[in-house]
């Protein structure tokens, strides 16, 4: 048992950890009380370096694990051997991200997208906002009131965004001449649409909804097999305004979840497979060519979101608890890693497309956390909101 009041350990300081930016710090041995935390270690390292050094923030590791508590708590938790000198490696910490723009929205934000040309934001009252890279709102499109929307965007011929919501339809818009012009409407879901995702070549769109179903839509040019044709013998009165968009029905409906489908992503290891997350406490892998389920991961909590790593194919998930979890959906249901730090439900997780070791999570505890991992489990940054819980969190290079 470590005595936090009396024990003092010999600590060997060095800077040989390679995955992150490092600085040249002379290796030395210091007597450090076990009550010392990261702030105390930071002060020690900064005082040790030459006088002309500008004070920096460091991160500290023992082995492959970052220190996130006092030395006494760390030693107890990880059973660190205390009979010899404890080697602590220091790496130069990255600065906590600061807000670049503060853009007001007409209602609670339900999703955010970052594309090469625009930012897209959707709200729970049905608006779609298009914002340029300088933070200037370009246009706002109001859909049916009360339509909470989820969206995804891809640069097709122009720049297009798909949005779906409580009106049970998905609309494919094109950003053109300062307006969002509807090009295609997809009908088939029986309850609110919660998630949509384009495949890599933009030939397919998948969607998940509160009706527990996943639907696959055809985006190919010249496709007429899924175009909805109104019955010529229908007695309904003709509409006064001509519709300039095409209505389509799904190619395939995948039924297998028992509750709302709230997360849906194409896999990186097979172009015909998607991964879905549901409130029925499961993550499922589907093969669209076979039109069936490939595998399923079962958990003890309802899932709230998932994302597939663009390089490694690993699946990061969030649930109705405070712990994002890492899975390899190709190798079974074992949790590879759990990431602690949040104090409320985690609402959304997203991978960094430029760094396979980094993901961001948002939570009802009013914080966003940016995490890096290399066989270790740690939060690097915490970004706090002022007032309300955070329902979404995008992460992308711009």
Secondary structure, DSSP 8 states (H G I E B T S, - for coil): ---TTT-EEEEEEE----SS-------EEEEEETT--HHHHHHHHHHHS-TT-----EEEEETTEE--S-HHHHHHHHT---SS-EEEEEEE-------S-----SS-EEEEEE-SS-EEEEETTSEEEEE-TTS-EEEEEE-STT---EEEEE-SSS-EEEEE-TTSEEEEEEEETTEEEEEEEEE--SS-EEEEEE-TTSSEEEEEETTSEEEEEE--TT--TTB----TT--S---SS---SEEE--SEEEE--SS-EEEEEE-SS-TTEEEEEETTSEEEEEETTTTEEEEEEE-SS-EEEEEE-TTT--EEEEESSS-EEEE-TTS-S-EEEEE---SS-EEEEEEETTEEEEEEEEETTSEEEEEE-SSS-EEEEEEE-SSS----------
